Amino acid sequence: MNYLRSNRLTPAAYAAEGGKLTSSSQEEIIQMVRSERRREMCFEQLRWFDLRRWDRPSIEHTYTPDLTNTSVFFTYRLEQNDPAYTLPVPKRVLERDTELEDIKRPERAPIE
């Protein structure tokens, strides 16, 4: 991971962040790898798959349908290990393979 960071950061930024990372426990190493992967892949659209692969944490998202009126918003929550972590099969795939069964995702209502 230190090698990856040395290539991702400029030498000045690498030094400013304290240079090489060290750890005293396995849990700390895992957390550092997850944090680094989040920074390294931030615009690669892989975050959802990392969340599913690692621990499926509880996620809360606030949605504002009209940015000119930010007083109207909806909050949605995905509980830890929720069945909605599984994405539906794309329609074009279901059309090509009629024997495939789509995944049943639970309907969500905003939290009040």
N, C-alpha and C positions, 0 to 999 in steps of 0.2 A: 504494500500500500504506500509505503514511503517513496518507492520508485515512481508509482503512478502520480503521486502528489508533486514530486520534483519535476515531472514533465508537464503537469497541468498548470502549475503556478510559475510565475516569474521568480527568478532567484531572490529578489527583494521581498516578494510576498511570502515565499516559502520561509525565509528567515524571520519575517515578521510574525508568522504563525507559530513560531517556535521550532521550525525545522522538523527533524524526525519525530514521529509519534512513538511513544512507548506505552506499554500496558502492563498491569499487574494481574489481570484476571481474564478468563475466557469471555465472560459476559461483556467486559469493557471493550475487548477486541471486536466482538460482534457488533456492538453499538457503533464503534468507530467506522467499521466497514459499511454499515448501513447508512451512516451520515455521509460518508465520502461518496458512496454510490448515488445518494440523493443529489448531491452537488454535481457530480460528474455527468449524470444522465438527466438533468433537470428539464431539458427541452426535447428529450427523445421519446416521450410518451410511454415510458416503461414503469412509471411509478405505481400504477394500478396493479401490475403483475407482481411487483416487489411486495406490495402490501398483501396480496393474496398468498404469495409464496411463504412469507415470513411468519406473520402471526395474526393476520386479519383483525386489526385493532378496531375499536369503535371510532367512527368518523362522524363529524357533524359539519354540515355545509349550509351556509346561508345563501339563498338565491334571491336576487333582486331583479324582477322582470322588467322594471322600468327605471333606468339609471337617472332619469330626470326627477323621479320621486322616490328617494331612498328610504322614505318612511314606510313603504310597502315592501315587505320581504317575507320569504318563507324559509323555515329552517327544516332540514331533513337530517335524519340520523340513521346511520348504518351501524347496527350493533356488532360487537365482536363475534366472529364466526357466523355472521348472518348468511342465510341462503342467497341473498341478493348479491353476494360477492361473485357469484357465477353469472357471466354474461350470457344473453340469449344467443342462439345460433342465428347467424345472418339469414335474412329472408332468401337471398339468392342461393344459398347452400341448401336450404330446405326445399326450394323449388327444383333443384337438380337431383337431390336424393330424397325421394318421397317417403322412404322408410325411416328416415331420421325423425326423432321426436324432439321437439323444442323443449328447452328448459323452462320450468314453471318458476317465474320470479314473483315474489310477493308484491302486491300493490302497496304503494307508499302514500301516506297523507302527510302534509306538513305538521310539524310539532307546533303547538300553540304556545 
